[in-house]
Amino acid sequence: QVQVVESGGGLVQPGGSLRLSCVASGSFIRINSMGWYRQVPGTERELVAVITSGGSGDYADSVKGRFTISRDNAKNTVYLQMNSLKPEDTAVYYCNVEVRKPFSNTVVWGQGTQVTVSS
């Protein structure tokens, strides 16, 4: 079993910052990609940022220049530093981790953490 747990969400004023964390644990050979998605009720889940095992990151256009994804491979952890937050960033943020097992790759989702940007 592989578990993914997010933390760091909350309420922040426009222009503020938050840092999300996500830790993966369980039985796997290694972690491939790690990423963050977000979802607003009534809409589809969308990619925010993803980072490869080699540390290469990619971002949705809406967050480029404001959000930074990073990972600590020794801790099986991925972070999302969110700066200059806007009300439209309000959503449930989900961590997504792809792990390598002996005969397959498996994608695991976290339970989500709420981010609310409001004055």
N, C-alpha and C positions, 0 to 999 in steps of 0.2 A: 504493500500500500504506500502511496505517496500522498502527503498532505501539504497544502499550501495555505498559509495564514497571512492575511494583510493586517496592517495597522497604520495609524497616523492620520486618519480622516478627521473631519470636524467642521466647525463653522469658522469662517474667516471673512473679513471685510474685503471688498474689492481693492485690488492693488497689493493685497497681502500675500503671504507665502505659507506653504505647507510642504512637508516631506512625508511621502508614503513609503512604507517598507513592506517587504514580502519575503517570508522565509519558507523554503521548501525542505521537507524532511521525509524520511522513509527509505525504502529500498530501491536504489537505482545505481547505474554505473556512473553516469555523469549527467549534468544538466546541459542541454543544448541551448535553445533560445529562451529568453525570459522577457515578458512584456506586460504592458498595462493597457487595459481597455476600459471604456466607460459606457454607461447606459443611462438614458433618461427614460422614465416610464412612458410607454407608448411608442418608443423608437427602437431601432436596432442597435445592438452593441457595436461600438466603433473602436478601432485601433487608436490608441494615443501615442504609444512609443514601444519600440522593441529593441532588444540588444542581443547580439549573438554571443556565442561562447568566447569569441575573440575580442569582444568589447566594442564591436561596431554597432552604432545606434542609428535608428531611423525614427522619424516623427511624423505625425499628422501635420498638415500645413497649419491648422488652427492653433497649434501649440509651439511651433518652431520659434526658437529665440526666447521662449518663456519657461519651458519645461526641459529638464535634463534627466536622462535615465542613466543609471550606473549599476554596477554589480560588484559584489564581493564574493568571489568563487570559493574562498576558504570558509565562508559562512553560509553558502547557498542562499544568498540574499540579493534581492534586487531593490533598488530605490527609485523613487520618482520625486525629484525636487521640482516643485511647482511655484514659480514666481509670477508676479504681476497678474494675479488671478482675477478673472472676470466672472460676472454672474452666469455667463453661458458655460462656464466650466463646471457648474453645479451638476452632479451626477453621482451614481454609484460607480466606484472604480474597482475593477477586478484585475487581479493578478493572473497571469497565464504563464505556465511553465511547461516546456517540453523536455522530458527526461528520456535518457537512453536506458533501456532494459536489455537483458541478454538477447532477445529475439525481436525486439520492436522498439519504436519510439512511442511514447505515451504523452498526451497533453492533459494537464491537470489545471483546474480552475480553483481560485480561492472563493470565499463566500461573499466577498465584496465589502467595501468600506465607503461610507457616505461622505462626500465632500459638498459642502454648501457654501457658496460665495454670496454674501448678502450684507447690506448695511443695516 
